[in-house]
Amino acid sequence: MKAKMIKKVLRAKIDEWISTIEDEGLRDLVKRDTIVTGGCIASMLLKERVNDYDVYFKTYETTLAVARYYLARFNPSKRKGIPCKIYLTDGNRQEIGESRTRLLEPATASDPSGRIKIVIKSAGIASDEGAERQYEYFEARPMNSDAAGAYVEEVMGSGEIEDQYEETQAEAEEVEDKTYRPVFMSTNAITLSNRIQIVIRFWGKPEEIHENYDFLHCTNYWLSKDDELVLKADALEALLTKELRYVGSRYPICSMIRVRKFVGRQWTINAGQILKMAMQISELDLRDVNVLEDQLTGVDAAYFCEVIAKMRAKDASVVNSAYLIEIIDRMF
């Protein structure tokens, strides 16, 4: 698809979404601050189907306002709901919004980075079609240091948590309802019907957002305020060759996990790129639960949410690498 057509598609898509926002002040903020970047532009350049449109914002204020707006309109289940709350973890655990279900509990974790974060009781995701049916077994289940294997046997059964998670998210993204209602939530993002995904984990100028990216081909972007599409020569070259070029990321573990999906789509990656990830990972202290949780940003899978929760609930001397390896071996 040519650049002129990509601009036209993005302008029409974002305008259609913005028109459904009932708050006039918020509409103005979104018109001014929206950035579209990531896989959707890559897909259009390759003439592939766009799975979703990743939306970011230039400012913290707009990101927070959008998060509050959609959480207030989110109905996690048509049957009973999932307790969830959105709050700014600024060290004081300031609570800034809630879902319509009112089935809420106080926030129990703090984050010195001051990030915007959706906290969902259960397994870290919520769908308006009742995804809690698949994940409710994570709530209030004890785990002692010698029971990791038994616990995983119990919660896993014959199903695959990863497959269930991805199927639930995929179903939400396929909803063609042009009201752009919130249909799926995870810690870092809000998925609206008709394939808009609002990322609340990061905000800022495109170059600041891309500091959290890993692969070069995803760094093209579009700005709503000026209707400007920026296509980078090196990113286009990576797209044409379908080659994963690792540019360095704050989240190398997430990058390593993402590689498998691209390889499944016939992309290639050379050993040097993998070595760059490994070198960055070697600098991390993954025994620190805060470091590990931060490194799993973007890997919104139920089992990782649960591993982090159990690590936080346990004494650091009890949760060691052997304990985690047993859980991971059984879950994968």
Backbone torsions as a table, in degrees:
resi	resn	phi	psi	omega
1	MET	NA	137.0	-178.3
2	LYS	-77.1	158.3	-176.4
3	ALA	-57.8	-40.8	-178.9
4	LYS	-60.8	-40.8	-179.9
5	MET	-71.5	-37.5	178.2
6	ILE	-61.0	-43.9	176.9
7	LYS	-59.5	-42.6	-179.1
8	LYS	-63.6	-43.6	-179.7
9	VAL	-64.5	-45.6	-178.5
10	LEU	-66.4	-42.4	178.6
11	ARG	-60.3	-45.1	-179.4
12	ALA	-65.7	-41.5	-178.3
13	LYS	-65.2	-48.5	-177.4
14	ILE	-68.8	-39.0	177.6
15	ASP	-63.1	-40.8	178.7
16	GLU	-62.1	-43.6	178.0
17	TRP	-63.3	-49.0	-176.6
18	ILE	-59.0	-35.1	-178.4
19	SER	-63.6	-18.5	-179.7
20	THR	-89.2	-7.1	178.6
21	ILE	-78.1	120.9	-173.4
22	GLU	-78.4	-24.8	-178.9
23	ASP	-83.7	113.7	-175.3
24	GLU	-62.9	-40.3	178.9
25	GLY	-62.8	-40.0	178.4
26	LEU	-68.2	-37.8	176.7
27	ARG	-56.1	-43.6	-179.2
28	ASP	-64.3	-41.3	178.4
29	LEU	-62.4	-43.3	-177.8
30	VAL	-67.6	-40.6	177.1
31	LYS	-59.4	-36.6	-176.3
32	ARG	-79.5	-37.0	-164.6
33	ASP	-111.5	1.7	-174.3
34	THR	-74.2	135.4	172.7
35	ILE	-125.1	127.9	173.6
36	VAL	-108.6	124.4	-179.7
37	THR	-150.7	175.9	177.6
38	GLY	97.1	-146.5	-168.6
39	GLY	-69.0	-25.6	-175.1
40	CYS	-65.9	-40.7	179.5
41	ILE	-68.8	-39.3	176.2
42	ALA	-60.0	-43.1	-179.5
43	SER	-64.0	-42.2	179.7
44	MET	-66.0	-39.4	177.5
45	LEU	-63.1	-32.9	179.3
46	LEU	-89.8	2.5	-178.5
47	LYS	60.5	37.6	176.8
48	GLU	-105.1	162.5	178.7
49	ARG	-67.4	136.8	176.5
50	VAL	-83.9	120.9	178.3
51	ASN	-75.2	-44.6	175.8
52	ASP	-159.9	162.8	180.0
53	TYR	-105.8	113.0	-178.3
54	ASP	-83.1	119.7	-175.7
55	VAL	-111.8	131.3	173.8
56	TYR	-124.2	172.5	178.4
57	PHE	-131.3	154.6	-176.5
58	LYS	-73.1	-27.4	-172.6
59	THR	-125.3	153.8	174.0
60	TYR	-61.4	-41.4	-176.0
61	GLU	-60.5	-43.5	-179.9
62	THR	-69.8	-40.7	178.3
63	THR	-59.4	-45.5	-179.9
64	LEU	-65.6	-43.4	-179.2
65	ALA	-62.8	-41.3	178.8
66	VAL	-66.3	-42.4	179.2
67	ALA	-60.9	-44.5	179.8
68	ARG	-64.6	-40.9	-178.1
69	TYR	-60.2	-47.9	-175.8
70	TYR	-79.6	-29.4	176.1
71	LEU	-65.1	-36.9	178.6
72	ALA	-65.9	-19.6	-178.4
73	ARG	-107.0	8.6	-176.6
74	PHE	-93.2	128.1	175.7
75	ASN	-114.2	96.5	-169.1
76	PRO	-58.4	-26.9	-179.3
77	SER	-153.4	141.7	175.9
78	LYS	-75.0	-8.1	-176.9
79	ARG	-108.1	-54.7	-175.6
80	LYS	-141.8	-17.7	176.4
81	GLY	88.1	157.4	174.9
82	ILE	-116.4	128.8	176.0
83	PRO	-60.0	129.7	177.1
84	CYS	-154.9	155.4	179.8
85	LYS	-150.1	145.6	174.3
86	ILE	-109.8	136.3	179.6
87	TYR	-152.6	158.2	175.1
88	LEU	-91.7	114.2	-178.0
89	THR	-88.3	81.8	-175.1
90	ASP	-100.9	16.4	-176.2
91	GLY	98.6	-25.3	177.1
92	ASN	-104.7	2.7	178.6
93	ARG	54.5	46.2	-178.4
94	GLN	-67.5	121.3	-179.0
95	GLU	-88.8	130.6	-170.8
96	ILE	-126.2	6.3	178.8
97	GLY	174.7	171.1	-179.2
98	GLU	-156.7	162.1	179.1
99	SER	-82.5	167.7	-179.0
100	ARG	-70.3	-16.0	-176.6
101	THR	-69.4	-26.3	-178.6
102	ARG	63.0	11.7	178.5
103	LEU	-90.6	74.7	-167.3
104	LEU	-119.4	154.5	173.1
105	GLU	-130.1	154.7	179.5
106	PRO	-60.0	148.6	174.6
107	ALA	-62.3	143.9	-175.9
108	THR	-120.5	3.9	-179.1
109	ALA	-131.9	150.5	175.9
110	SER	-121.2	153.5	-177.6
111	ASP	-136.9	111.2	-175.7
112	PRO	-64.1	-13.3	-179.3
113	SER	-75.5	-13.6	179.9
114	GLY	71.5	27.5	-178.2
115	ARG	-73.8	157.8	171.0
116	ILE	-87.0	129.4	-172.4
117	LYS	-144.2	135.5	174.2
118	ILE	-93.6	123.3	178.6
119	VAL	-104.1	121.7	-177.2
120	ILE	-121.6	115.1	175.9
121	LYS	-63.9	142.1	-173.8
122	SER	108.7	-125.4	-170.7
123	ALA	-111.7	20.8	172.7
124	GLY	90.2	6.4	174.8
125	ILE	-138.8	161.8	176.3
126	ALA	-150.7	140.7	178.3
127	SER	-130.8	146.2	-180.0
128	ASP	-72.3	-7.1	177.8
129	GLU	-96.0	8.6	174.6
130	GLY	90.3	45.1	-180.0
131	ALA	-64.2	-15.8	-178.9
132	GLU	-63.3	-18.2	178.0
133	ARG	-61.0	-32.0	-178.4
134	GLN	-87.4	-19.1	-170.2
135	TYR	-121.4	0.2	-172.3
136	GLU	-65.4	-16.9	-179.4
137	TYR	-68.8	-10.6	178.9
138	PHE	-77.8	-17.3	-174.3
139	GLU	-79.5	136.6	170.9
140	ALA	55.7	33.4	176.7
141	ARG	-99.9	120.1	-179.5
142	PRO	-71.8	149.2	173.2
143	MET	-140.0	115.0	175.0
144	ASN	-100.0	170.2	-167.3
145	SER	-63.9	-21.6	-177.8
146	ASP	-107.1	14.2	-174.0
147	ALA	-120.5	19.2	-176.7
148	ALA	-60.2	-45.8	-178.7
149	GLY	-62.8	-44.7	-179.4
150	ALA	-63.5	-39.4	179.8
151	TYR	-61.9	-47.3	-178.2
152	VAL	-66.1	-38.8	176.3
153	GLU	-58.3	-39.8	-177.2
154	GLU	-68.0	-47.4	-173.6
155	VAL	-81.6	-24.0	-176.8
156	MET	-79.5	-41.9	-175.7
157	GLY	56.8	-136.9	179.9
158	SER	-101.1	0.7	-177.0
159	GLY	-95.5	170.8	177.3
160	GLU	-113.8	118.7	-177.9
161	ILE	-60.9	-42.2	-178.2
162	GLU	-60.4	-44.9	179.7
163	ASP	-62.2	-42.5	179.6
164	GLN	-62.7	-43.5	179.4
165	TYR	-60.2	-50.8	-175.8
166	GLU	-65.9	-36.5	177.3
167	GLU	-65.2	-40.7	179.5
168	THR	-64.0	-44.2	178.6
169	GLN	-65.4	-42.5	-179.4
170	ALA	-62.0	-40.9	178.1
171	GLU	-62.4	-40.6	179.0
172	ALA	-63.9	-42.2	-178.1
173	GLU	-67.8	-23.3	-178.2
174	GLU	-82.7	-8.3	-178.9
175	VAL	-64.1	121.3	-174.3
176	GLU	-94.2	11.7	-179.8
177	ASP	-60.9	115.8	-175.8
178	LYS	-82.3	11.6	170.7
179	THR	-78.0	-10.7	-178.5
180	TYR	52.4	52.4	177.3
181	ARG	-84.7	152.1	177.7
182	PRO	-70.5	126.1	-176.8
183	VAL	-120.8	-11.2	-175.8
184	PHE	-157.5	137.4	178.5
185	MET	-135.2	141.4	171.2
186	SER	-131.3	-177.4	-176.9
187	THR	-58.5	-34.5	-169.6
188	ASN	-110.3	-8.8	-171.8
189	ALA	-153.6	158.8	176.2
190	ILE	-121.9	122.2	177.9
191	THR	-97.4	126.7	176.0
192	LEU	-99.8	155.2	174.3
193	SER	-60.1	154.3	-178.3
194	ASN	69.6	29.9	161.7
195	ARG	71.2	35.7	168.7
196	ILE	-105.0	127.2	175.5
197	GLN	-117.7	117.9	-178.7
198	ILE	-94.8	116.5	-179.6
199	VAL	-92.3	119.8	-178.2
200	ILE	-103.1	-5.2	-176.0
201	ARG	-70.8	-33.3	-176.5
202	PHE	-130.8	155.5	173.4
203	TRP	-153.3	168.2	179.2
204	GLY	130.4	-169.9	175.5
205	LYS	-68.3	158.1	-178.3
206	PRO	-52.3	-42.7	-178.6
207	GLU	-66.3	-29.3	176.5
208	GLU	-73.2	-41.0	176.9
209	ILE	-63.3	-40.6	-177.0
210	HIS	-72.0	-10.5	171.9
211	GLU	-63.8	-22.0	179.6
212	ASN	-95.3	-2.8	178.5
213	TYR	-85.9	166.8	-177.5
214	ASP	-120.7	-41.2	-172.6
215	PHE	-109.2	137.8	-170.3
216	LEU	-59.3	-37.8	-172.2
217	HIS	-66.3	-14.2	-177.4
218	CYS	-92.4	5.0	-169.4
219	THR	-97.3	9.8	169.6
220	ASN	-74.3	154.7	-176.8
221	TYR	-154.6	164.8	178.6
222	TRP	-132.0	137.8	-179.6
223	LEU	-110.0	127.9	-176.2
224	SER	-69.9	-38.2	-173.6
225	LYS	-59.1	-44.7	-176.0
226	ASP	-107.2	1.7	-174.7
227	ASP	51.9	48.1	-176.0
228	GLU	-106.8	127.3	176.2
229	LEU	-106.5	123.4	-179.7
230	VAL	-110.2	116.2	178.2
231	LEU	-113.4	121.6	-176.7
232	LYS	-93.4	136.6	-175.4
233	ALA	-59.0	-45.1	-177.4
234	ASP	-70.0	-31.9	176.6
235	ALA	-68.7	-37.5	178.0
236	LEU	-66.1	-39.6	178.6
237	GLU	-62.8	-42.9	178.2
238	ALA	-62.2	-37.1	178.1
239	LEU	-66.0	-45.8	-177.6
240	LEU	-61.7	-36.1	-179.0
241	THR	-91.2	-7.7	-176.2
242	LYS	51.1	49.9	-178.6
243	GLU	-114.8	128.2	177.2
244	LEU	-78.5	116.9	177.9
245	ARG	-115.2	112.1	-176.0
246	TYR	-82.1	121.7	-175.8
247	VAL	-100.5	4.0	-176.1
248	GLY	92.1	137.3	-174.6
249	SER	-146.7	157.5	171.6
250	ARG	-72.2	-13.1	-173.1
251	TYR	-129.6	66.9	-175.2
252	PRO	-65.2	-28.0	178.3
253	ILE	-66.8	-44.9	175.8
254	CYS	-57.6	-41.4	179.9
255	SER	-62.1	-44.0	-180.0
256	MET	-60.0	-40.6	-179.6
257	ILE	-69.2	-36.0	-178.6
258	ARG	-68.9	-25.0	-177.1
259	VAL	-54.3	-41.8	-174.5
260	ARG	-60.0	-32.6	-179.5
261	LYS	-71.3	-39.8	178.4
262	PHE	-67.8	-40.4	178.1
263	VAL	-60.8	-36.5	176.7
264	GLY	-65.5	-17.8	177.8
265	ARG	-102.5	19.8	175.4
266	GLN	72.9	22.8	170.7
267	TRP	-81.9	160.8	177.8
268	THR	-119.5	157.6	174.8
269	ILE	-147.5	135.1	-178.7
270	ASN	-91.0	167.6	-175.2
271	ALA	-62.8	-31.2	-179.9
272	GLY	-62.8	-38.4	179.3
273	GLN	-66.4	-40.0	178.6
274	ILE	-66.0	-38.2	178.7
275	LEU	-63.3	-38.5	177.9
276	LYS	-60.6	-41.8	176.9
277	MET	-62.8	-45.0	-177.9
278	ALA	-61.6	-38.5	179.5
279	MET	-64.6	-40.7	178.7
280	GLN	-68.7	-38.8	179.2
281	ILE	-63.7	-36.1	-177.8
282	SER	-63.4	-19.2	-179.7
283	GLU	-86.1	-4.0	-175.9
284	LEU	-95.3	146.9	172.4
285	ASP	-99.3	89.2	-174.9
286	LEU	-76.0	-4.2	173.9
287	ARG	-76.4	-16.7	176.4
288	ASP	-83.6	116.4	-174.4
289	VAL	-60.8	-32.2	179.1
290	ASN	-67.7	-38.9	177.5
291	VAL	-66.0	-46.0	-178.8
292	LEU	-62.9	-43.7	179.3
293	GLU	-61.3	-44.1	-179.6
294	ASP	-63.6	-37.6	-179.0
295	GLN	-69.1	-22.0	179.4
296	LEU	-90.1	9.0	173.9
297	THR	-56.4	128.7	-178.9
298	GLY	95.2	-13.6	175.6
299	VAL	-104.2	76.4	-173.9
300	ASP	-82.9	62.2	179.6
301	ALA	-106.4	144.9	-172.8
302	ALA	-59.4	-40.8	-176.2
303	TYR	-66.3	-34.6	177.9
304	PHE	-68.0	-39.8	176.4
305	CYS	-58.1	-40.8	-177.7
306	GLU	-72.4	-38.6	177.5
307	VAL	-59.3	-45.4	179.7
308	ILE	-62.6	-42.9	-179.2
309	ALA	-61.0	-41.9	-179.5
310	LYS	-70.1	-34.7	177.1
311	MET	-64.4	-40.8	-179.8
312	ARG	-67.4	-30.7	-177.3
313	ALA	-78.6	-14.6	-175.2
314	LYS	-107.1	156.5	171.9
315	ASP	-64.2	136.9	-176.9
316	ALA	-58.2	-28.7	-179.5
317	SER	-75.5	-17.6	-179.4
318	VAL	-87.9	-41.7	-178.7
319	VAL	-84.9	97.3	179.3
320	ASN	-112.1	-178.6	-176.1
321	SER	-63.8	-36.0	-180.0
322	ALA	-63.2	-40.5	178.6
323	TYR	-61.5	-47.3	-178.8
324	LEU	-69.5	-37.0	179.5
325	ILE	-61.4	-40.6	179.7
326	GLU	-62.6	-43.7	178.9
327	ILE	-62.4	-48.7	-177.0
328	ILE	-63.7	-40.8	178.7
329	ASP	-58.7	-38.5	-178.1
330	ARG	-78.5	-32.0	-177.9
331	MET	-76.4	-29.7	-178.5
332	PHE	-94.7	NA	NA
